[in-house]
């Protein structure tokens, strides 16, 4: 689905704690930036307490993550 340039203001990208597969997240950041979206990139292994602080401070329109690893009990 095409996104109009500037239609999204800010998107926060992160991988949760324990998740290190960052290549896809970097691709999403690149594609969003090409569309003129401001990206707040937190990267891999982001604790939820840090995510909460950043979201409260920057107030992004969207928060995006993806998970490629499963936890093993």
Residue pairs with C-beta under 8 A, 6 or more apart in sequence:
3 35
3 37
5 35
5 36
6 36
6 37
8 32
8 35
8 37
8 61
8 62
9 37
9 38
9 60
9 61
10 37
10 38
10 39
10 40
10 58
10 59
10 60
10 61
10 62
11 32
11 37
11 38
11 39
11 40
11 60
11 61
11 62
11 63
11 64
12 40
12 42
12 51
12 54
12 55
12 58
12 60
12 62
12 63
12 64
13 25
13 28
13 29
13 32
13 39
13 40
13 41
13 42
13 64
13 65
14 25
14 41
14 42
14 43
14 46
14 51
14 63
14 64
14 65
15 21
15 22
15 25
15 42
15 43
15 44
15 45
15 46
15 65
15 66
15 67
16 45
16 46
16 48
16 65
16 67
17 45
17 46
17 47
17 48
18 45
18 69
18 71
19 44
19 45
19 65
19 67
19 68
19 69
20 44
20 45
20 69
21 44
21 68
21 69
22 43
22 44
24 66
24 68
25 41
25 43
25 44
25 65
25 66
28 64
29 39
29 41
32 39
33 39
40 54
40 58
40 60
42 50
42 51
42 54
51 63
55 63
